[in-house]
Amino acid sequence: WRPGMTKNRLVKEMDKALSLAGVQNAFTMPIKARIDMLTTGIRTPIGIKVLGNNLFTINEIGKKLEKIIRDIPETRSVYAERELGGYFIDFTPDRQAIARYNLEVLDVMDIVETSIGGLDISTTIEGRERYKINIRYPRELRNDVEKLKRVLVPININPKEMPSGRFKHVPLGQLGEIKVKMDASMIKDEMGSLSGWIYVDPETKDIGGYVKKAKNIINTKLHLPKGYFLKWTGQYEFLERMQKLMRTVIPLTLLIIFIILYFNFKGLAQTFIVMLSVPFAAIGGIWVMLILNYNTSVAVWVGMIALLGIAAQTTSIMVTYLDKGFLNWSNQGKMNSKEDLIKMVVEYGSFRVRPLIMAVGLNIMGLIPILVSKGTGSDIAKRIAVPLWGGLLSLTFLTLLVIPAIYVIWRNIYLKKQLKRVPNDINK
């Protein structure tokens, strides 16, 4: 392994060295490619399925898409499967000619099957080995269309009319049309429609951004006929599923956190103050992801969800201590002005500085080995740890500086209302 060599550089060098005319390269991991193939049918990170009701039209759309996508930046390779790449010998029976010779279509097709394809008539046993005995025309009599036209078909006549006990025959070419035809080598269908596949291997890891850009270009350059549509698949299909799932999981997680906090504090104000830690904690995670050039993925969202719980837990402890201090000072008659409120917040907030630094610092230091790891599975582990690590950094400053300030603002409003009620109560 040469010094300074990375995966991206290795892929570029291999792509350049293996550049052959008529061959498209796609670089992926063997097990990953197998899993993608089994789940989506696509062997590359991105695939496009053209769905419609006519293979000829699907084939033309695939060629146009291949040309358009090849010109999109960050495209390493693109290949559209040729849906009409197979050649077949078709026999179209002439029913009038067949009836003229007192034959049925099935009789003629049986001769086509047995003489060209062959018919198994028995099995030979040689020790523990078994072999089928197949009878058909010799290769030199069936390797050309003109020779196939001379395949003889026996005519059904009265045995008494057969001279010397011999059958009368008619050439196969007189009973129908034999021609070579180009058609689909394999017919694929999905969602009740015929389909054609395009394989795309991008250079970037930002699959979502690449597909978004490709969709915009395709919409402006390609007009699909009525009844035809595109389905983006491969890793992008998993990304779409993840995004759809996260649109449900993230709000549900926040709702559960909100409900738990409300039952704990028995007040909306404290609950909203704690919930403010969620976006502030996410800011640190987003900035670190931006610096490291990480894209969103399932692993990143797992780290974000874990960060939401840690942020709510850490902030709720700070708010709990501040509430306890406010209650104690109020009972002792020491809470009479804004200055008293600030002194209380500083005193009781300082009780949480050391535990907070120890708890958050332990998590930050514990995640560093994951951030610098390069072994198997480190790619996924890093994407879970990065939003956690960055979020914990911003969460520390949030809990020590922002949350106490917000608490002072809220309690000061509450304190003013309480002080206004006292003279009114005395006058009454």
N, C-alpha and C positions, 0 to 999 in steps of 0.2 A: 504494500500500500504506500504510494508515494506521499511524501510530506505535503500537506496543504490540499490533498485531494478530498473532495466532498462528493456527496451523492449526485448533486446537480451537475458538477463538472464531469463526473464519470458518465452520466447519461448523455451529455452533449458530445463527449468524445466517442462514445459507442455509436451514437446516432450518425455522426459524421463518418465513422469507419465502416458502418454497415449500410451506408446509403447505396442502394441498388435500384436500377431502373425497374419500375413495375412492382416494387415491394414497398410497403408502408410499415414503419417501425412503431411499436407501442411498448413502453417500458412500465412494468408493474411488478408486484411481488407474486410468486407462483400461487401461494395459498390464497392470497387476497383476490387474485384473478379468478381462481376456481370458485370462491364464494360469490363473487360478483356475477359470474357466469350462471351459477345455479339459481341465484335469487332474481336477477334481472335479465339474463340472457346476453349481457354485454360484457366484453372482456376488457374494455378500456374504461378510464375514469368517467367519461361522458359518452352517452349514446343518444341517438335520435331515432325514434321509430316513426316511419311514415305510414299512416293508416288510411285505407280507402278500399274501393271495391274493384280495382283494375290493376293488375300487376304491371302492365305496360306503362300506365301513367305513374305508378309508384316508382318504377325504375327511372323514368325521366326526372321526377322530382328529386330522387336520390342523387343523380348526377349533378343537377343544379346546386343542391345543397353542398355537395362535396367541393364544387368550384368556389362557392361563396365563403365557406368556412375556411378554406385553405388560405384565403387572403386576410383573415382576421389575425391581428397581432396575438402573440403568445400561443399560436397553434403549432404544435410540433408535427403532428400528422393527422390526416383524416382519410377515411376510406368508406365509400358507399358500396355495399354489397350489390353485385350485378344479379338482379332477380331473374334475368332471362339468359343466363349463361350456359344453359344446357341444350344439347342437341339430341333429338329423339327421332326414331323412325315410326311414323304414323301410318296405319292402314285404315282407310275409310271404305267400308264395304258398300258395293253397289247393289242395292236390294233387288232391283229389276233383273240384273244379270244373274244374281244368285238364284232367284225364283225361276229364271229361264232354264237353269240346269237342274231344277227340282231339288235345290238345296235350301238349307236354313242358315241364317247368319251364324248360329252357334256352331254348326258343322265347320264352317269356314274358319271361325276364330279358334276352334280346337286344333285345326291343322297349323295355323299360325303359331299357336302356343307350343305344340309338340315338336314341330319341325325346326323352329328357330330357338325357342327357349328350352326345349327339351322336356321329356316326360320320364319320371322315375318309374321303372317297371318292376324292379326287384332290389334285393340287398344281398351282397356277397359277404360271407363271414370267413375271415382268414385269421384263425387264432382268436385273439382278443380284439382284433380290428374288424370294423364293419364299414363297407363302402356301398354307396348307392349306385345302382346300374341305371344310367340315364341314356336314353336314345333320342337322337336328333340328327339333323343334316350335318354333314362334315363342314368344317370351317370354310373350305374353299367354295362351297355352294351357298353360303349365307353371309359372306363378308362384303357384299355389294348390293345396291338397290336393284340393279338390273337382274342379278342372279336371284334375288328374292322374288322377283316377278315371275320367275320360271318354276317356283315351287309348285308341285302338282297337288291338286285337290281331287280326290276320288268322287265320282258322280254316283248318286243313288239311282240305280236302274234295276230292273227285274233280273235276278240271277240267270234266268233262262235265256235272256238276251245277251249275256256276256259270252262272246266267242272265246273258246279255249280256256274258259274260267278266269279270264283276265278282266280287271277293272278298267273302266274308261276314266280318264283324268282331264282336268282343265287347268291351265296355268293360273296361278294366283293373281297375276296382273290383269286377267280378264274379269275378275270378280270384284275388283275395287281399285282404289288408288293408293299407291305406296310412295311416300315422299319423306324427305328429311325436313324436320321442323325444329326451329329454335324456340324453347319455352323455359319455364322456371325449373331450375335444377332441384329446388326445394321450396315448397309453399309454406309460408308461415302466416299464422293468423293470431289475432289478439282482440279482445273486446268485440267479437263478432265481425271483424273486418280483416282483410288481408293486410300484411305489413311488410315493410322493407326497412332494413337497419343501416344506420351510418355510425361508424366508430370514430370517436374523436379523442385524441391524446393531447391535452394542453401542457404547456411548459409551466404554468403557474399552479400553485396550490390553492388559490382562491377560486374554487369551483363555482361558487355562487356568483361572484363578480364576473367571471368569464361567461357563464351562461346568460346572465342578464345583458351583457354587451352583445353576445351573439344573437340573442333574440331580437334586439333592436335592429341590428343590421339585416337579419333575415326578413323581418317584417317590412323593411323598406325595399328590399331587392327581390323578394319572391312572393308571387301571388299564387295561392293554393286554389285549385279548382273546387267547386262545390262538392261537399261530401268527403273531402280529404283534410286531415289535420295531423299535427306533429305532437309527439309525446317525448319529452326529455327524460332520460333514464340514466342508469349507471349510478355512480356515487351521488349525482345530483338528485336522484329519486330519494335516496336516503336522507339527503339534506332537506328536501321538501317535507318529508315525513317528520323529521326532527323539529323543523320550524313550526309545523302544524301542531305537534305535540307540546312544544314549549309555550305556544300561545295559550295553552290550557294549564300547563303545569306551573308556570311562573306566577300568573295571577292567583291560582289556587294556593300556592305556597305563601304568597303575601297575605292572602285572606286568612289562612290558618294562623299565621304569626300575629296578625292584627287581633283576631278573636282571643288568642291565648293571652296577649298583652292586656287586652281590655278586661278580661276576667281577673288578671293579676292586679292591675292598678285601680280597677273600678272607676276609671275616668278617661274621657276621650282625650283630654289635653296631654296627659302623660303618654298615652298610647301613640298619639301623633308625633310627639317629640322623639320617642324611640324609633318610630318608623322613618323619621328623617335620616337615620343612620344608614338606611338601605341605599339611597342614591349616592350619599357621600362615600360610603365604603366601595360602591361599584366604580366610582371615579378612579380610584387608585388602580383597581384591576384593569380597567380599560386603558389607562395610560401605559401601564407596563406591557400589556398586549400590543399596543401600538408601537412601543419602542422595539419590542422583539419581533414585530411583523407577524403576529399570530392572527389567524382567521378564526371566526366563530365555528365551533363544532360541538358535538355532543359532550366531549370531555370538558370543553370550556364552560358550557352551561352547567355541568355537574359541579365544577368549582365555584361558579357564581351562586348556585343554590346553597352550597355549603357556606359561602361567605355571608349570605343573607341571614342564616341562622346564627352565626358567630357574631355578626354586627348587632342583631337584635338582643342577643344575650348580654354582650358586653355593655351596651348602652343602657339596657334596662337595670343593670346593677348600679350604674352611676345615678340614674334617676331615682332608684329606690333609696340610696343613701341621702340624696338631696331632699327627698320627701320626708325622710326620717328626721333630718336636721331641721327642716321647716316646722314640723310638728313639735319637736322639742323646744325650739326657741319660742314658738307661739304659746305653748303651755307655760313657759317660764316668764312670759311677758317681755321678752327681749326683741321681738319682731315688731318694731314700730316705724321703721322708715326703710327707704331703698338702700341706704348705707348698711343698715343691719342685715338686710337680705344679702347684699354682696359679701359681707363678712361671713355669714353663715355658709354661703356657697363655697367660698374659698376654704373655710375650715373643714367642712364635711367632704368637699370634693378632693381635698388633699389626702383624705384617708384612703382614697381609691387609686392614687397615683402609683404607689409601689405595686399593689396587686395587679393593676392593669398593665403596667410595664412588664412585670414578670410573666403574666399569662400571654400577652400578645407577643412579647419578645421570644418566649419559648416556641410559639408557633412559627414565628418568622425564621428563627434559627433552625428549627426542625425541618423547614421546607427547603433550605438551601441545598442539602445533598441531592434532592430531587431535581432542582433547577440546573445543577451542573452535571447531572448524570448523562451518560451516553450509551448505556447498555440497552438490552432488549426491553421493549416496552416503555422506554424513556420518553418517546414522543407523546404518548397518551398521558403519562404521569405528569410531564411538564405542563401540558395544557390544562390539567386539573389544578396544579399547584400555582401557576402564574397568576390567575385572577385572585386566588386566595392570598398570595404573598403581597401583591400590590394593594389589594383591598385592606389588608391588615395594617399596612403603613398609613394609609389615609384615615383608617378607622381610629388609630391611636390619636392623631391630632384632632379628629372630630370629637372624640369622647372627652379629651382634656380641655379643649378650647371652645368648640362650637356649642356643644350640648349645655355646659354650664351657662353660657351667655344667653342661649334661648330660654333656659329655665328661669334666669333672672328676669328677662322681659315678661314672661308669662306670669310669674309669681308677683311681679311688681304691679301688674294690672289687677291681679286678684287682691293684693294687699291694699291698693288704693280704694277699692270697693269696700273692703272690710273697715278701713278707717273712716270712711264716709258714713257708714252705718252706726258707728259708736255715738257721735253727737246726736243723731236723730233718735237713737234709743234713749239717751239721757233726757232730751227735751220731752219725749213722751212720758 
